[in-house]
Amino acid sequence: MSSMLAQPLRLKRPSALRALAYLGLFVLGAVVAVAGALVQPAWFPGGLLLALAGEAGLMLGSGRAMGGRAGAVAAAAGWIITVILLTATRPEGDFVFGTAAASYLFLLGGMAVAVICATLAPLRQPGGDGVRLGK
């Protein structure tokens, strides 16, 4: 009698529709990052809290909607990559983030929220009869 724990986990490739949903969540994460970058300096404490709450809502919601952590990770990746690209200065001297404390709170707090929400997202559980381990 072999243990079910010793058997390799067979994962299916995501369908084209699911991959398209992950791409959409990535783009939505980028949109939320741009919106948060523009809102947070406008109304300092409220704008910062609104931007971080919007990011947390997107990541928790995408994790629940996709039924696993991959949805939250896709949105978090879009958010983090966009924010990092927005921190770069342009040759004309323009920049999105100032040197105020609110900008650093948005950057570091947003990355912390992304990691926390991606960690708290539910795990996908394999389905089928063999999952119960003999119960």
VOBA-1610 file (N, C-alpha, C; in pm, whole numbers, padded with zeros to 5 digits, always signed):
BEGIN
Met+00085-00118+00000Met+00000+00000+00000Met+00089+00124+00000Ser+00076+00206-00100Ser+00158+00326-00109Ser+00082+00445-00049Ser+00157+00534+00006Ser+00098+00652+00068Ser+00059+00752-00040Met-00056+00816-00020Met-00099+00918-00115Met-00010+01041-00106Leu+00057+01058+00007Leu+00145+01173+00021Leu+00270+01161-00064Ala+00309+01039-00098Ala+00430+01017-00177Ala+00405+01032-00326Gln+00280+01044-00366Gln+00246+01055-00508Gln+00269+01198-00556Pro+00320+01216-00678Pro+00340+01352-00729Pro+00205+01418-00758Leu+00200+01545-00738Leu+00080+01623-00764Leu+00076+01656-00913Arg-00030+01619-00977Arg-00044+01645-01121Arg-00128+01771-01140Leu-00065+01873-01191Leu-00133+01999-01216Leu-00164+02014-01364Lys-00282+02067-01392Lys-00319+02092-01531Lys-00270+02230-01572Arg-00246+02245-01701Arg-00212+02376-01754Arg-00336+02463-01748Pro-00321+02593-01720Pro-00439+02680-01719Pro-00498+02694-01858Ser-00627+02705-01863Ser-00694+02721-01993Ser-00663+02859-02049Ala-00696+02878-02174Ala-00670+03007-02240Ala-00752+03118-02174Leu-00873+03086-02131Leu-00958+03185-02066Leu-00900+03225-01930Arg-00847+03127-01858Arg-00786+03156-01727Arg-00658+03238-01745Ala-00578+03207-01845Ala-00457+03285-01872Ala-00491+03428-01911Leu-00599+03444-01988Leu-00645+03578-02024Leu-00693+03655-01900Ala-00756+03584-01807Ala-00800+03648-01683Ala-00680+03694-01601Tyr-00574+03613-01595Tyr-00452+03653-01524Tyr-00389+03776-01590Leu-00389+03781-01722Leu-00336+03897-01792Leu-00421+04021-01761Gly-00552+04004-01757Gly-00641+04115-01722Gly-00616+04165-01580Leu-00591+04073-01487Leu-00561+04114-01350Leu-00427+04186-01342Phe-00331+04144-01423Phe-00202+04213-01429Phe-00222+04357-01475Val-00300+04375-01581Val-00327+04510-01633Val-00407+04592-01532Leu-00504+04529-01464Leu-00581+04599-01363Leu-00494+04642-01246Gly-00396+04560-01209Gly-00300+04600-01107Gly-00219+04721-01148Ala-00184+04728-01276Ala-00111+04844-01327Ala-00198+04970-01324Val-00325+04955-01358Val-00417+05070-01356Val-00437+05120-01214Val-00451+05029-01118Val-00467+05069-00978Val-00341+05137-00927Ala-00225+05094-00972Ala-00099+05158-00932Ala-00091+05302-00983Val-00128+05322-01107Val-00125+05458-01163Val-00228+05547-01092Ala-00348+05494-01069Ala-00451+05572-01000Ala-00407+05605-00858Gly-00348+05509-00789Gly-00301+05534-00653Gly-00188+05634-00649Ala-00099+05628-00748Ala+00013+05724-00754Ala-00037+05866-00775Leu-00147+05881-00846Leu-00201+06015-00870Leu-00291+06063-00756Val-00357+05972-00687Val-00450+06011-00581Val-00378+06037-00449Gln-00277+05958-00417Gln-00216+05967-00285Gln-00153+06103-00252Pro-00094+06178-00345Pro-00042+06308-00303Pro-00149+06419-00301Ala-00264+06393-00362Ala-00366+06498-00372Ala-00430+06528-00236Trp-00471+06426-00166Trp-00533+06442-00034Trp-00453+06357+00062Phe-00356+06418+00131Phe-00251+06338+00194Phe-00300+06222+00280Pro-00358+06238+00393Pro-00381+06111+00463Pro-00491+06029+00399Gly-00596+06095+00353Gly-00708+06023+00293Gly-00673+05959+00159Gly-00598+06029+00077Gly-00560+05975-00053Gly-00468+05855-00041Leu-00377+05861+00054Leu-00287+05748+00077Leu-00365+05626+00125Leu-00456+05647+00219Leu-00536+05536+00269Leu-00628+05482+00160Leu-00683+05570+00079Leu-00770+05526-00030Leu-00692+05444-00133Ala-00572+05488-00166Ala-00489+05415-00263Ala-00451+05277-00211Leu-00413+05268-00084Leu-00375+05139-00027Leu-00496+05048-00009Ala-00610+05105+00026Ala-00732+05024+00039Ala-00777+04972-00097Gly-00765+05053-00201Gly-00799+05009-00335Gly-00709+04895-00382Glu-00582+04907-00350Glu-00488+04801-00386Glu-00520+04672-00311Ala-00546+04683-00181Ala-00579+04564-00101Ala-00708+04500-00150Gly-00806+04581-00183Gly-00932+04527-00236Gly-00913+04453-00367Leu-00831+04509-00455Leu-00804+04443-00583Leu-00736+04309-00561Met-00637+04306-00476Met-00560+04183-00460Met-00637+04074-00386Leu-00709+04112-00283Leu-00790+04012-00214Leu-00905+03963-00302Gly-00966+04056-00374Gly-01075+04019-00464Gly-01029+03932-00579Ser-00913+03961-00634Ser-00865+03881-00746Ser-00823+03742-00699Gly-00771+03732-00578Gly-00738+03601-00524Gly-00863+03516-00502Arg-00968+03578-00453Arg-01093+03505-00432Arg-01161+03473-00564Ala-01157+03566-00657Ala-01224+03544-00786Ala-01159+03431-00864Met-01027+03422-00857Met-00958+03317-00931Met-00947+03188-00851Gly-00983+03192-00725Gly-00982+03072-00644Gly-00844+03027-00600Gly-00748+03118-00597Gly-00612+03081-00555Gly-00522+03201-00548Arg-00400+03176-00507Arg-00304+03284-00491Arg-00256+03342-00623Ala-00267+03269-00730Ala-00215+03317-00858Ala-00286+03444-00904Gly-00414+03458-00874Gly-00485+03579-00911Gly-00432+03700-00836Ala-00409+03683-00706Ala-00354+03793-00627Ala-00210+03824-00669Val-00134+03723-00703Val+00005+03745-00746Val+00009+03816-00880Ala-00084+03784-00970Ala-00087+03853-01100Ala-00116+04001-01082Ala-00214+04035-00997Ala-00245+04175-00971Ala-00130+04245-00899Ala-00068+04175-00804Ala+00045+04234-00730Ala+00164+04258-00822Ala+00188+04168-00915Ala+00299+04186-01009Ala+00275+04308-01098Gly+00153+04324-01145Gly+00122+04443-01225Gly+00139+04570-01146Trp+00097+04569-01020Trp+00108+04688-00935Trp+00255+04721-00908Ile+00333+04622-00868Ile+00472+04647-00830Ile+00556+04691-00950Ile+00539+04625-01062Ile+00617+04662-01181Ile+00583+04804-01226Thr+00456+04839-01223Thr+00416+04974-01263Thr+00471+05079-01168Val+00464+05055-01039Val+00515+05152-00942Val+00666+05169-00956Ile+00737+05060-00980Ile+00882+05071-00998Ile+00913+05152-01124Leu+00837+05130-01231Leu+00858+05208-01353Leu+00823+05356-01333Leu+00725+05384-01247Leu+00688+05523-01222Leu+00789+05597-01135Thr+00874+05526-01064Thr+00974+05594-00980Thr+01090+05649-01062Ala+01108+05602-01182Ala+01220+05648-01266Ala+01193+05790-01315Thr+01296+05871-01314Thr+01283+06007-01366Thr+01299+06005-01517Arg+01240+06100-01581Arg+01249+06111-01726Arg+01359+06209-01763Pro+01407+06208-01886Pro+01513+06301-01926Pro+01472+06448-01913Glu+01341+06474-01922Glu+01294+06612-01909Glu+01294+06660-01764Gly+01315+06568-01670Gly+01314+06603-01529Gly+01180+06579-01463Asp+01083+06527-01536Asp+00952+06500-01479Asp+00957+06372-01396Phe+00873+06368-01292Phe+00861+06247-01212Phe+00723+06243-01149Val+00680+06124-01112Val+00547+06107-01055Val+00552+06119-00904Phe+00652+06058-00843Phe+00663+06058-00697Phe+00758+06166-00651Gly+00714+06241-00552Gly+00800+06342-00492Gly+00887+06280-00384Thr+00957+06366-00312Thr+01045+06317-00206Thr+00980+06327-00069Ala+00849+06345-00065Ala+00779+06354+00063Ala+00763+06216+00126Ala+00731+06216+00253Ala+00714+06091+00326Ala+00595+06011+00273Ala+00493+06079+00220Ala+00375+06010+00169Ala+00410+05921+00051Ser+00501+05964-00033Ser+00541+05882-00147Ser+00610+05754-00102Tyr+00696+05767-00002Tyr+00763+05648+00049Tyr+00666+05556+00121Leu+00570+05613+00192Leu+00467+05532+00256Leu+00384+05457+00153Phe+00355+05524+00041Phe+00279+05459-00064Phe+00359+05345-00127Leu+00486+05369-00156Leu+00569+05267-00219Leu+00592+05147-00127Leu+00640+05173-00007Leu+00672+05063+00084Leu+00546+04999+00142Gly+00447+05082+00177Gly+00321+05027+00227Gly+00248+04947+00122Gly+00251+04993-00002Gly+00186+04921-00111Gly+00252+04787-00138Met+00384+04784-00131Met+00452+04655-00151Met+00423+04560-00035Ala+00414+04614+00086Ala+00379+04529+00200Ala+00236+04476+00186Val+00144+04562+00143Val+00006+04519+00122Val+00000+04412+00013Ala+00079+04428-00093Ala+00080+04329-00201Ala+00127+04193-00150Val+00231+04191-00071Val+00282+04064-00019Val+00183+04002+00079Ile+00125+04084+00166Ile+00030+04033+00264Ile-00093+03976+00195Cys-00147+04048+00098Cys-00268+04001+00030Cys-00241+03877-00055Ala-00125+03871-00117Ala-00093+03751-00194Ala-00072+03630-00103Thr-00026+03654+00018Thr-00008+03545+00113Thr-00141+03501+00172Leu-00233+03594+00195Leu-00361+03562+00256Leu-00462+03503+00158Ala-00435+03511+00031Ala-00529+03458-00068Ala-00544+03307-00049Pro-00662+03255-00076Pro-00683+03110-00054Pro-00602+03026-00152Leu-00565+02909-00107Leu-00493+02815-00192Leu-00592+02736-00275Arg-00553+02703-00397Arg-00636+02612-00478Arg-00616+02471-00428Gln-00724+02404-00406Gln-00718+02267-00360Gln-00745+02173-00477Pro-00668+02066-00489Pro-00695+01971-00597Pro-00827+01900-00571Gly-00898+01869-00677Gly-01027+01802-00664Gly-01016+01655-00700Gly-01121+01583-00675Gly-01125+01442-00711Gly-01139+01353-00590Asp-01155+01222-00618Asp-01177+01126-00510Asp-01049+01094-00433Gly-00935+01097-00498Gly-00810+01059-00433Gly-00753+01163-00340Val-00820+01274-00320Val-00767+01383-00242Val-00787+01359-00092Arg-00886+01283-00056Arg-00922+01267+00084Arg-00829+01176+00162Leu-00732+01114+00100Leu-00633+01029+00165Leu-00697+00916+00243Gly-00790+00848+00180Gly-00848+00729+00239Gly-00960+00753+00338Lys-01012+00870+00346Lys-01120+00897+00442Lys-01254+00888+00374
//
